[in-house]
């Protein structure tokens, strides 16, 4: 199995302890004293590992597993091999993650890469900047005038914070990130290599004087409990602010254009491109490589399939996909119809030899 080389090792725990911690039921109480030393996937687990099962796609791995114990729902309990202790849980994966969070809390939030507990000597901090107690600043960071940083925040190596940037408490700004024109809430996790608050892409095109740049005078507002993946860029607004709502989680290499408003608790997968001035509601999920045109509205609870291109508004709770995106039921019907046409044309003797 993969070794937690860079993180603390799991503590030893008996199955009785794990059952109590996960609120699962140990089906055979006589196994309560069996010691577990770590967590692992079904295919890599050994006799002292805990695994989980909640998807029939991995039934072969369950049958072949050498795990000492497995979190499993009642409906799949009978499929667990006899040598594996069963921990019955209504939501096995959630219980597994809860245990993993308890045992590997150090992996949830990046710590100082250099073991700093204060400000590195090589950091450059403007005298007007205000840092609360317990802020960690890594080597070669540059903090500009009038910056404010809350307690418990870690600023990674080589980060540049522009004038007036405000960062709340218990945040983490990853190495080599550049932030300007931004106000950031509490408990925000920004992974390495992000660019936040740079110019939006605003021009008057093809005029007699060439392309005229439109001043981008807005801000980026990132609310509490947001996570921003590595290499992501968030443009500042032009006439209004770019806003990332509370609890939203953004994957790596996402581009968010100027004036975009993203609601609360949204999920954005990798390499999404959001054009300017669009509005995304609360609890929206966007698959990887989704592209959305400007000035659109995506309703609360909507979901968009990966690699879709969106050119129209999506109503609340809509399920859309395809290129260009449309309701998934319609999209699937069209795909089936086209496949049927192709299949039927190949079966037509008149079409022989045309390929």
C-alpha positions in Angstrom: 0.0 0.0 0.0 1.0 3.6 -0.3 3.1 4.7 2.7 2.2 7.9 4.5 5.9 8.9 4.2 5.2 12.6 4.5 2.5 12.4 7.2 2.1 11.0 10.7 1.5 7.2 10.9 -1.9 6.0 11.9 -2.2 5.1 15.6 -2.9 1.5 16.5 -6.5 0.8 17.4 -8.7 -2.2 18.1 -11.8 -2.9 16.1 -13.9 -2.1 19.1 -12.3 1.3 19.3 -12.8 1.9 15.5 -16.5 0.8 15.8 -17.0 3.4 18.6 -15.2 6.1 16.6 -17.0 5.5 13.3 -20.4 4.6 15.0 -20.3 1.4 13.0 -21.5 -2.0 14.3 -18.8 -4.7 14.7 -20.9 -7.7 13.4 -18.7 -10.2 15.3 -17.9 -8.7 18.7 -15.4 -11.5 19.4 -13.1 -9.7 17.0 -13.1 -6.5 19.0 -9.5 -7.0 20.2 -8.1 -7.3 16.7 -5.6 -4.4 16.2 -5.6 -2.2 13.1 -2.6 -0.1 12.3 -3.7 1.8 9.2 -6.2 2.3 6.4 -5.9 1.1 2.8 -7.8 0.3 -0.4 -9.2 -3.1 -0.8 -6.6 -4.3 -3.3 -3.6 -3.1 -1.2 -4.9 -3.8 2.4 -3.3 -6.4 4.6 -4.5 -8.2 7.8 -3.8 -5.1 10.0 -5.6 -2.6 7.7 -9.1 -1.2 7.5 -10.8 -0.8 4.1 -14.3 0.1 2.9 -16.7 -1.2 0.2 -19.7 0.6 -1.2 -19.6 0.1 -4.9 -20.3 -3.2 -6.8 -17.7 -2.1 -9.4 -15.1 -3.2 -6.9 -16.8 -6.6 -6.0 -13.8 -8.6 -7.4 -11.4 -6.6 -5.2 -13.6 -7.2 -2.1 -13.6 -11.0 -2.8 -9.8 -11.0 -3.1 -9.0 -8.5 -0.3 -6.6 -9.4 2.5 -7.9 -6.6 4.7 -8.3 -7.3 8.4 -11.6 -5.4 8.5 -14.0 -3.6 6.2 -16.6 -0.9 6.6 -19.6 -2.0 4.5 -23.3 -1.3 4.3 -25.9 -3.9 5.2 -26.9 -4.6 1.6 -23.3 -5.7 0.7 -22.4 -7.3 4.0 -22.9 -10.9 2.8 -20.3 -10.4 0.1 -17.4 -9.8 2.6 -15.0 -12.8 2.8 -15.1 -14.7 6.1 -11.6 -13.8 7.1 -12.5 -10.0 7.0 -14.2 -8.5 10.1 -17.3 -6.6 9.1 -18.0 -3.1 10.4 -21.6 -2.4 9.4 -22.2 1.3 8.5 -25.1 3.0 6.7 -22.5 5.1 4.8 -19.2 3.2 4.7 -17.2 5.7 2.8 -18.3 8.6 5.0 -17.4 6.5 8.0 -14.0 5.7 6.5 -13.3 9.3 5.7 -14.3 10.3 9.2 -11.7 7.9 10.6 -9.1 9.0 8.1 -9.6 12.7 9.1 -9.2 11.7 12.7 -6.0 9.8 12.1 -4.4 12.0 9.4 -5.5 15.5 10.5 -2.1 16.8 9.4 -2.9 16.0 5.8 -6.1 18.1 5.7 -4.3 21.5 5.8 -0.7 22.3 4.7 1.7 23.2 7.5 4.9 25.2 7.3 7.1 23.6 4.7 10.2 24.8 6.6 9.0 24.2 10.2 8.6 27.9 10.8 6.7 29.1 13.8 7.0 32.8 12.9 8.4 35.1 10.2 11.3 33.9 8.1 14.3 36.2 8.1 14.3 36.4 4.3 10.6 37.6 4.1 10.1 41.2 3.0 7.3 42.8 4.9 6.2 46.5 4.5 6.2 48.4 7.8 2.6 49.3 7.4 1.4 45.7 7.1 -0.4 44.3 10.1 0.0 40.7 11.1 -1.8 39.2 14.1 -0.1 36.8 16.5 0.7 33.3 15.4 1.0 34.1 11.7 3.7 32.0 9.9 5.5 33.6 7.0 7.8 31.4 4.9 11.1 32.4 3.3 11.2 34.8 0.4 7.7 36.0 0.8 6.9 39.7 -0.1 4.1 41.4 1.8 3.1 44.8 0.6 1.8 48.0 2.2 -1.3 47.9 4.4 -1.7 44.1 4.1 -3.6 42.5 7.0 -3.3 38.9 8.0 -5.2 37.1 10.7 -3.8 34.8 13.4 -3.2 31.2 12.6 -2.6 31.9 8.9 0.4 30.4 7.0 1.9 32.4 4.1 3.9 30.0 1.9 7.4 30.5 0.4 7.7 33.0 -2.4 4.2 34.4 -2.0 3.6 38.0 -3.1 0.7 39.9 -1.4 -0.1 43.3 -3.1 -1.1 46.5 -1.3 -4.2 46.4 0.9 -4.8 42.7 0.6 -6.8 41.3 3.6 -6.5 37.7 4.6 -8.5 36.3 7.6 -7.6 33.8 10.3 -6.6 30.2 9.9 -5.9 30.5 6.2 -3.1 28.9 4.1 -1.6 30.6 1.0 0.4 28.1 -1.0 4.0 28.8 -2.2 4.5 31.0 -5.3 0.9 32.4 -5.2 0.4 36.1 -6.1 -2.6 37.9 -4.6 -3.7 41.5 -5.2 -6.9 43.5 -5.0 -8.5 40.8 -2.8 -10.3 40.4 0.5 -10.1 36.8 1.8 -12.2 35.4 4.7 -11.3 32.9 7.4 -10.2 29.3 7.0 -9.5 29.7 3.3 -7.0 27.2 1.7 -5.2 28.5 -1.4 -2.9 25.9 -2.9 0.4 26.7 -4.5 0.8 28.7 -7.7 -2.5 30.6 -7.7 -3.0 34.1 -9.2 -5.8 36.0 -7.6 -6.8 39.6 -8.3 -5.0 40.2 -11.6 -6.6 42.1 -14.5 -9.7 40.6 -16.1 -9.7 40.1 -19.8 -11.4 43.4 -20.8 -10.9 45.1 -24.2 -12.7 47.1 -26.8 -11.8 45.1 -29.9 -10.6 46.2 -33.3 -11.0 49.9 -32.9 -9.0 52.4 -34.9 -6.5 52.6 -32.1 -6.2 48.8 -31.8 -7.6 46.9 -28.8 -8.4 49.3 -26.0 -7.9 48.0 -22.5 -10.8 48.5 -20.1 -9.7 49.4 -16.6 -10.4 46.6 -14.1 -11.1 48.4 -10.9 -13.0 45.8 -8.9 -11.9 43.3 -6.3 -11.9 39.6 -5.6 -14.0 38.6 -2.5 -13.4 35.1 -1.2 -15.7 34.1 1.6 -15.0 31.8 4.5 -14.1 28.1 4.2 -13.3 28.2 0.5 -10.6 26.0 -1.1 -8.7 27.1 -4.2 -6.8 24.4 -6.2 -3.2 24.7 -7.4 -2.6 26.9 -10.5 -6.0 28.5 -10.4 -6.5 32.1 -11.5 -9.3 34.4 -10.3 -9.6 37.7 -12.1 -10.6 40.8 -10.2 -13.8 42.5 -11.3 -14.1 45.4 -13.7 -17.1 47.4 -12.5 -18.3 45.0 -9.8 -16.5 42.4 -7.7 -15.6 38.8 -8.5 -17.1 36.8 -5.6 -16.4 33.2 -4.4 -19.2 32.1 -2.0 -18.7 30.5 1.4 -17.8 26.8 1.4 -17.1 26.5 -2.3 -14.3 24.1 -3.4 -12.3 24.8 -6.5 -10.0 22.2 -8.1 -6.7 22.8 -9.9 -6.1 25.0 -13.0 -9.5 26.7 -13.0 -10.0 30.1 -14.7 -12.5 32.4 -13.2 -13.1 35.6 -15.2 -13.9 39.1 -14.0 -17.2 39.9 -12.4 -18.1 36.2 -11.9 -20.3 35.5 -8.9 -20.1 31.9 -7.5 -22.5 30.9 -4.8 -22.1 28.9 -1.6 -20.9 25.3 -1.4 -20.3 24.9 -5.1 -17.9 22.2 -6.5 -15.7 23.1 -9.5 -13.6 20.3 -10.9 -10.2 20.8 -12.7 -9.6 23.0 -15.8 -13.0 24.7 -15.8 -13.2 28.0 -17.7 -15.7 30.6 -16.5 -16.1 33.6 -18.8 -16.8 37.1 -17.3 -19.9 38.4 -15.7 -21.7 35.1 -15.2 -23.6 34.1 -12.1 -23.5 30.7 -10.5 -26.0 29.9 -7.8 -25.5 27.9 -4.6 -24.7 24.1 -4.5 -23.8 24.0 -8.2 -21.5 21.1 -9.4 -19.4 21.6 -12.6 -17.4 18.7 -14.0 -13.9 18.9 -15.3 -13.2 21.0 -18.4 -16.6 22.6 -18.4 -16.6 25.9 -20.3 -19.4 28.5 -19.6 -20.0 31.6 -21.7 -20.2 35.1 -20.3 -23.3 36.8 -18.8 -25.1 33.5 -18.1 -27.0 32.4 -15.0 -26.6 28.9 -13.6 -29.4 28.1 -11.1 -29.0 26.8 -7.6 -28.3 23.0 -7.4 -27.5 22.7 -11.2 -25.0 20.1 -12.4 -23.0 20.1 -15.6 -21.3 17.1 -17.0 -17.5 17.1 -17.6 -16.2 18.6 -20.9 -19.5 20.4 -21.6 -19.8 23.8 -23.3 -22.5 26.0 -21.9 -24.0 28.8 -23.9 -27.4 29.1 -22.4 -28.8 29.8 -18.9 -29.4 26.6 -16.8 -32.4 26.5 -14.5 -32.2 25.6 -10.8 -31.5 21.9 -10.3 -30.9 21.4 -14.0 -28.8 18.4 -15.2 -27.1 19.4 -18.4 -24.3 18.1 -20.5 -22.8 18.0 -24.0 -21.5 20.4 -26.5 -23.4 22.6 -26.6 -24.9 21.7 -23.3 -28.5 20.8 -23.0 -30.7 18.8 -20.6 -28.9 15.4 -20.2 -32.0 13.4 -21.1 -32.3 15.3 -24.4 -28.6 15.0 -24.9 -28.6 11.2 -24.4 -31.6 10.7 -26.7 -29.8 12.6 -29.4 -26.7 10.6 -29.0 -28.7 7.3 -29.2 -30.5 8.6 -32.3 -27.3 9.5 -34.1 -25.7 6.1 -33.2 -28.8 4.4 -34.6 -28.7 6.4 -37.8 -25.0 5.4 -38.2 -25.7 1.8 -37.5 -28.6 1.6 -39.8 -26.7 3.3 -42.7 -23.9 0.7 -42.3 -26.5 -2.0 -42.6 -27.9 -0.6 -45.8 -26.5 -2.5 -48.8 -26.6 0.7 -50.9 -23.9 2.1 -48.6 -21.4 -0.7 -49.1 -18.1 0.6 -50.3 -18.8 4.2 -49.5 -16.4 4.4 -46.6 
